[in-house]
């Protein structure tokens, strides 16, 4: 049932984004990877107050990937 709900939501997102579902998922996965990479870099830097920079960098990198990446940045 959860898979069906996910597929329906994904199809609605793809329809509103004017892109193929495969491309949307690929962009979303890449955007999630960008966010994870920024988080790992933030943990490695271990500097107080730098979290806003790394969050902004992750959002920027993810959003540049396209509609799927922008969606991933918004959700994460």
N, CA, C and O atoms as CSV, one atom per row, in Angstrom:
chain,resi,resn,atom,element,x,y,z
A,1,UNK,N,N,0.820,-1.190,0.000
A,1,UNK,CA,C,0.000,0.000,0.000
A,1,UNK,C,C,0.872,1.265,0.000
A,1,UNK,O,O,0.583,2.232,-0.705
A,2,UNK,N,N,1.946,1.236,0.807
A,2,UNK,CA,C,2.832,2.398,0.855
A,2,UNK,C,C,3.507,2.624,-0.498
A,2,UNK,O,O,3.692,3.765,-0.921
A,3,UNK,N,N,3.867,1.550,-1.162
A,3,UNK,CA,C,4.491,1.678,-2.475
A,3,UNK,C,C,3.531,2.313,-3.467
A,3,UNK,O,O,3.932,3.147,-4.279
A,4,UNK,N,N,2.270,1.922,-3.403
A,4,UNK,CA,C,1.268,2.490,-4.298
A,4,UNK,C,C,1.113,3.984,-4.051
A,4,UNK,O,O,1.028,4.763,-5.001
A,5,UNK,N,N,1.077,4.389,-2.791
A,5,UNK,CA,C,0.947,5.804,-2.453
A,5,UNK,C,C,2.169,6.574,-2.949
A,5,UNK,O,O,2.035,7.680,-3.471
A,6,UNK,N,N,3.350,5.998,-2.789
A,6,UNK,CA,C,4.566,6.648,-3.271
A,6,UNK,C,C,4.550,6.802,-4.791
A,6,UNK,O,O,4.952,7.840,-5.316
A,7,UNK,N,N,4.094,5.788,-5.485
A,7,UNK,CA,C,4.030,5.867,-6.940
A,7,UNK,C,C,3.027,6.918,-7.406
A,7,UNK,O,O,3.275,7.630,-8.379
A,8,UNK,N,N,1.901,7.015,-6.717
A,8,UNK,CA,C,0.906,8.023,-7.078
A,8,UNK,C,C,1.473,9.424,-6.844
A,8,UNK,O,O,1.342,10.300,-7.699
A,9,UNK,N,N,2.097,9.632,-5.699
A,9,UNK,CA,C,2.688,10.940,-5.422
A,9,UNK,C,C,3.790,11.283,-6.413
A,9,UNK,O,O,3.899,12.425,-6.860
A,10,UNK,N,N,4.600,10.298,-6.752
A,10,UNK,CA,C,5.663,10.523,-7.720
A,10,UNK,C,C,5.095,10.884,-9.082
A,10,UNK,O,O,5.620,11.769,-9.759
A,11,UNK,N,N,4.037,10.215,-9.487
A,11,UNK,CA,C,3.443,10.528,-10.788
A,11,UNK,C,C,2.839,11.925,-10.795
A,11,UNK,O,O,2.895,12.623,-11.807
A,12,UNK,N,N,2.263,12.335,-9.668
A,12,UNK,CA,C,1.720,13.695,-9.594
A,12,UNK,C,C,2.826,14.736,-9.645
A,12,UNK,O,O,2.685,15.766,-10.304
A,13,UNK,N,N,3.916,14.473,-8.956
A,13,UNK,CA,C,5.042,15.405,-8.977
A,13,UNK,C,C,5.647,15.505,-10.370
A,13,UNK,O,O,6.005,16.593,-10.822
A,14,UNK,N,N,5.759,14.369,-11.046
A,14,UNK,CA,C,6.335,14.380,-12.394
A,14,UNK,C,C,5.419,15.088,-13.377
A,14,UNK,O,O,5.888,15.775,-14.286
A,15,UNK,N,N,4.125,14.925,-13.200
A,15,UNK,CA,C,3.186,15.580,-14.103
A,15,UNK,C,C,3.250,17.092,-13.945
A,15,UNK,O,O,3.133,17.831,-14.923
A,16,UNK,N,N,3.438,17.551,-12.703
A,16,UNK,CA,C,3.518,18.990,-12.492
A,16,UNK,C,C,4.883,19.550,-12.876
A,16,UNK,O,O,5.012,20.751,-13.113
A,17,UNK,N,N,5.894,18.705,-12.939
A,17,UNK,CA,C,7.246,19.170,-13.243
A,17,UNK,C,C,7.571,19.132,-14.735
A,17,UNK,O,O,8.632,19.606,-15.138
A,18,UNK,N,N,6.696,18.587,-15.551
A,18,UNK,CA,C,6.913,18.483,-16.996
A,18,UNK,C,C,8.218,17.780,-17.337
A,18,UNK,O,O,8.977,18.248,-18.185
A,19,UNK,N,N,8.475,16.672,-16.686
A,19,UNK,CA,C,9.677,15.889,-16.943
A,19,UNK,C,C,9.321,14.407,-16.835
A,19,UNK,O,O,8.261,14.052,-16.320
A,20,UNK,N,N,10.200,13.563,-17.316
A,20,UNK,CA,C,9.930,12.137,-17.249
A,20,UNK,C,C,10.106,11.652,-15.811
A,20,UNK,O,O,10.914,12.204,-15.065
A,21,UNK,N,N,9.354,10.624,-15.420
A,21,UNK,CA,C,9.469,10.112,-14.050
A,21,UNK,C,C,10.865,9.607,-13.718
A,21,UNK,O,O,11.336,9.777,-12.593
A,22,UNK,N,N,11.526,8.993,-14.683
A,22,UNK,CA,C,12.864,8.466,-14.432
A,22,UNK,C,C,13.835,9.615,-14.171
A,22,UNK,O,O,14.659,9.537,-13.260
A,23,UNK,N,N,13.742,10.662,-14.952
A,23,UNK,CA,C,14.623,11.821,-14.774
A,23,UNK,C,C,14.357,12.501,-13.434
A,23,UNK,O,O,15.288,12.936,-12.755
A,24,UNK,N,N,13.071,12.591,-13.055
A,24,UNK,CA,C,12.721,13.205,-11.781
A,24,UNK,C,C,13.324,12.430,-10.617
A,24,UNK,O,O,13.886,13.025,-9.698
A,25,UNK,N,N,13.210,11.099,-10.652
A,25,UNK,CA,C,13.763,10.254,-9.585
A,25,UNK,C,C,15.283,10.361,-9.571
A,25,UNK,O,O,15.891,10.426,-8.502
A,26,UNK,N,N,15.896,10.380,-10.747
A,26,UNK,CA,C,17.353,10.493,-10.832
A,26,UNK,C,C,17.823,11.826,-10.230
A,26,UNK,O,O,18.802,11.864,-9.485
A,27,UNK,N,N,17.126,12.906,-10.557
A,27,UNK,CA,C,17.466,14.212,-9.998
A,27,UNK,C,C,17.245,14.250,-8.485
A,27,UNK,O,O,18.039,14.837,-7.750
A,28,UNK,N,N,16.170,13.624,-8.031
A,28,UNK,CA,C,15.887,13.595,-6.594
A,28,UNK,C,C,16.962,12.813,-5.850
A,28,UNK,O,O,17.395,13.225,-4.774
A,29,UNK,N,N,17.391,11.699,-6.407
A,29,UNK,CA,C,18.452,10.908,-5.767
A,29,UNK,C,C,19.762,11.697,-5.754
A,29,UNK,O,O,20.489,11.678,-4.760
A,30,UNK,N,N,20.059,12.375,-6.832
A,30,UNK,CA,C,21.265,13.200,-6.883
A,30,UNK,C,C,21.191,14.359,-5.900
A,30,UNK,O,O,22.190,14.709,-5.271
A,31,UNK,N,N,20.009,14.956,-5.768
A,31,UNK,CA,C,19.826,16.042,-4.804
A,31,UNK,C,C,19.996,15.562,-3.374
A,31,UNK,O,O,20.574,16.259,-2.540
A,32,UNK,N,N,19.491,14.370,-3.095
A,32,UNK,CA,C,19.679,13.795,-1.759
A,32,UNK,C,C,21.157,13.521,-1.508
A,32,UNK,O,O,21.648,13.714,-0.396
A,33,UNK,N,N,21.860,13.074,-2.532
A,33,UNK,CA,C,23.299,12.834,-2.400
A,33,UNK,C,C,24.048,14.144,-2.135
A,33,UNK,O,O,24.981,14.178,-1.333
A,34,UNK,N,N,23.634,15.224,-2.812
A,34,UNK,CA,C,24.256,16.531,-2.580
A,34,UNK,C,C,24.045,16.989,-1.140
A,34,UNK,O,O,24.956,17.530,-0.513
A,35,UNK,N,N,22.850,16.771,-0.627
A,35,UNK,CA,C,22.569,17.151,0.754
A,35,UNK,C,C,23.392,16.320,1.729
A,35,UNK,O,O,23.898,16.841,2.724
A,36,UNK,N,N,23.526,15.032,1.444
A,36,UNK,CA,C,24.322,14.160,2.305
A,36,UNK,C,C,25.796,14.551,2.273
A,36,UNK,O,O,26.471,14.544,3.303
A,37,UNK,N,N,26.291,14.894,1.081
A,37,UNK,CA,C,27.684,15.297,0.958
A,37,UNK,C,C,27.951,16.582,1.741
A,37,UNK,O,O,28.990,16.710,2.388
A,38,UNK,N,N,27.013,17.535,1.682
A,38,UNK,CA,C,27.178,18.779,2.442
A,38,UNK,C,C,27.145,18.491,3.939
A,38,UNK,O,O,27.884,19.109,4.705
A,39,UNK,N,N,26.293,17.559,4.361
A,39,UNK,CA,C,26.234,17.198,5.777
A,39,UNK,C,C,27.541,16.559,6.238
A,39,UNK,O,O,28.048,16.871,7.315
A,40,UNK,N,N,28.079,15.665,5.414
A,40,UNK,CA,C,29.356,15.035,5.772
A,40,UNK,C,C,30.478,16.069,5.845
A,40,UNK,O,O,31.327,16.005,6.735
A,41,UNK,N,N,30.483,17.014,4.916
A,41,UNK,CA,C,31.489,18.069,4.944
A,41,UNK,C,C,31.331,18.934,6.196
A,41,UNK,O,O,32.323,19.368,6.782
A,42,UNK,N,N,30.087,19.183,6.602
A,42,UNK,CA,C,29.844,19.970,7.798
A,42,UNK,C,C,30.370,19.244,9.035
A,42,UNK,O,O,30.989,19.857,9.905
A,43,UNK,N,N,30.123,17.947,9.106
A,43,UNK,CA,C,30.609,17.172,10.245
A,43,UNK,C,C,32.140,17.123,10.263
A,43,UNK,O,O,32.757,17.154,11.328
A,44,UNK,N,N,32.733,17.047,9.094
A,44,UNK,CA,C,34.190,16.996,9.004
A,44,UNK,C,C,34.816,18.339,9.393
A,44,UNK,O,O,35.867,18.377,10.032
A,45,UNK,N,N,34.159,19.449,9.000
A,45,UNK,CA,C,34.693,20.771,9.318
A,45,UNK,C,C,34.663,21.021,10.825
A,45,UNK,O,O,35.588,21.611,11.382
A,46,UNK,N,N,33.599,20.570,11.475
A,46,UNK,CA,C,33.484,20.672,12.932
A,46,UNK,C,C,33.771,22.096,13.413
A,46,UNK,O,O,34.586,22.315,14.308
A,47,UNK,N,N,33.086,23.047,12.800
A,47,UNK,CA,C,33.294,24.452,13.120
A,47,UNK,C,C,31.964,25.045,13.573
A,47,UNK,O,O,30.953,24.894,12.888
A,48,UNK,N,N,31.958,25.710,14.707
A,48,UNK,CA,C,30.727,26.281,15.261
A,48,UNK,C,C,30.234,27.416,14.365
A,48,UNK,O,O,30.997,28.307,13.990
A,49,UNK,N,N,28.952,27.366,14.032
A,49,UNK,CA,C,28.336,28.418,13.242
A,49,UNK,C,C,28.415,28.219,11.744
A,49,UNK,O,O,27.894,29.043,10.993
A,50,UNK,N,N,29.048,27.157,11.285
A,50,UNK,CA,C,29.192,26.941,9.843
A,50,UNK,C,C,28.048,26.130,9.265
A,50,UNK,O,O,28.028,25.873,8.062
A,51,UNK,N,N,27.091,25.718,10.092
A,51,UNK,CA,C,26.028,24.851,9.603
A,51,UNK,C,C,25.157,25.536,8.551
A,51,UNK,O,O,24.693,24.880,7.619
A,52,UNK,N,N,24.932,26.819,8.684
A,52,UNK,CA,C,24.098,27.522,7.696
A,52,UNK,C,C,24.756,27.522,6.321
A,52,UNK,O,O,24.076,27.392,5.303
A,53,UNK,N,N,26.068,27.666,6.294
A,53,UNK,CA,C,26.780,27.632,5.016
A,53,UNK,C,C,26.612,26.270,4.347
A,53,UNK,O,O,26.295,26.200,3.160
A,54,UNK,N,N,26.821,25.198,5.092
A,54,UNK,CA,C,26.760,23.870,4.503
A,54,UNK,C,C,25.337,23.501,4.092
A,54,UNK,O,O,25.146,22.827,3.080
A,55,UNK,N,N,24.342,23.929,4.856
A,55,UNK,CA,C,22.960,23.681,4.460
A,55,UNK,C,C,22.626,24.440,3.180
A,55,UNK,O,O,21.973,23.902,2.285
A,56,UNK,N,N,23.072,25.683,3.097
A,56,UNK,CA,C,22.825,26.476,1.891
A,56,UNK,C,C,23.535,25.874,0.686
A,56,UNK,O,O,22.978,25.839,-0.412
A,57,UNK,N,N,24.767,25.398,0.886
A,57,UNK,CA,C,25.504,24.785,-0.214
A,57,UNK,C,C,24.823,23.509,-0.698
A,57,UNK,O,O,24.736,23.265,-1.901
A,58,UNK,N,N,24.342,22.697,0.240
A,58,UNK,CA,C,23.637,21.475,-0.137
A,58,UNK,C,C,22.353,21.770,-0.889
A,58,UNK,O,O,22.043,21.108,-1.879
A,59,UNK,N,N,21.599,22.772,-0.420
A,59,UNK,CA,C,20.366,23.154,-1.110
A,59,UNK,C,C,20.659,23.679,-2.513
A,59,UNK,O,O,19.947,23.355,-3.463
A,60,UNK,N,N,21.697,24.481,-2.637
A,60,UNK,CA,C,22.056,25.049,-3.935
A,60,UNK,C,C,22.451,23.952,-4.917
A,60,UNK,O,O,21.979,23.925,-6.054
A,61,UNK,N,N,23.319,23.049,-4.470
A,61,UNK,CA,C,23.763,21.965,-5.351
A,61,UNK,C,C,22.604,21.071,-5.764
A,61,UNK,O,O,22.516,20.653,-6.918
A,62,UNK,N,N,21.714,20.778,-4.820
A,62,UNK,CA,C,20.581,19.909,-5.117
A,62,UNK,C,C,19.600,20.594,-6.075
A,62,UNK,O,O,19.101,19.963,-7.007
A,63,UNK,N,N,19.327,21.862,-5.850
A,63,UNK,CA,C,18.357,22.577,-6.679
A,63,UNK,C,C,18.849,22.763,-8.109
A,63,UNK,O,O,18.036,22.882,-9.026
A,64,UNK,N,N,20.158,22.790,-8.316
A,64,UNK,CA,C,20.691,22.942,-9.672
A,64,UNK,C,C,20.465,21.707,-10.524
A,64,UNK,O,O,20.596,21.776,-11.746
A,65,UNK,N,N,20.133,20.595,-9.921
A,65,UNK,CA,C,19.947,19.352,-10.674
A,65,UNK,C,C,18.652,19.326,-11.470
A,65,UNK,O,O,18.542,18.557,-12.425
A,66,UNK,N,N,17.693,20.124,-11.115
A,66,UNK,CA,C,16.427,20.146,-11.832
A,66,UNK,C,C,15.263,20.014,-10.869
A,66,UNK,O,O,15.431,20.174,-9.660
A,67,UNK,N,N,14.078,19.723,-11.400
A,67,UNK,CA,C,12.893,19.662,-10.539
A,67,UNK,C,C,12.990,18.603,-9.431
A,67,UNK,O,O,12.539,18.843,-8.311
A,68,UNK,N,N,13.563,17.455,-9.730
A,68,UNK,CA,C,13.709,16.425,-8.714
A,68,UNK,C,C,14.670,16.831,-7.620
A,68,UNK,O,O,14.424,16.563,-6.444
A,69,UNK,N,N,15.753,17.470,-7.990
A,69,UNK,CA,C,16.712,17.948,-7.007
A,69,UNK,C,C,16.147,19.053,-6.151
A,69,UNK,O,O,16.399,19.102,-4.947
A,70,UNK,N,N,15.382,19.943,-6.760
A,70,UNK,CA,C,14.736,21.019,-5.995
A,70,UNK,C,C,13.734,20.443,-5.017
A,70,UNK,O,O,13.617,20.917,-3.887
A,71,UNK,N,N,13.011,19.423,-5.447
A,71,UNK,CA,C,12.064,18.750,-4.556
A,71,UNK,C,C,12.792,18.091,-3.384
A,71,UNK,O,O,12.338,18.182,-2.243
A,72,UNK,N,N,13.906,17.438,-3.655
A,72,UNK,CA,C,14.677,16.784,-2.592
A,72,UNK,C,C,15.225,17.818,-1.616
A,72,UNK,O,O,15.204,17.591,-0.406
A,73,UNK,N,N,15.710,18.935,-2.112
A,73,UNK,CA,C,16.226,19.980,-1.234
A,73,UNK,C,C,15.120,20.548,-0.354
A,73,UNK,O,O,15.345,20.861,0.815
A,74,UNK,N,N,13.942,20.676,-0.917
A,74,UNK,CA,C,12.815,21.207,-0.154
A,74,UNK,C,C,12.374,20.224,0.928
A,74,UNK,O,O,12.060,20.625,2.049
A,75,UNK,N,N,12.353,18.955,0.592
A,75,UNK,CA,C,11.892,17.934,1.538
A,75,UNK,C,C,12.920,17.710,2.636
A,75,UNK,O,O,12.563,17.585,3.808
A,76,UNK,N,N,14.185,17.658,2.267
A,76,UNK,CA,C,15.231,17.367,3.259
A,76,UNK,C,C,15.500,18.616,4.041
A,76,UNK,O,O,16.346,18.614,4.936
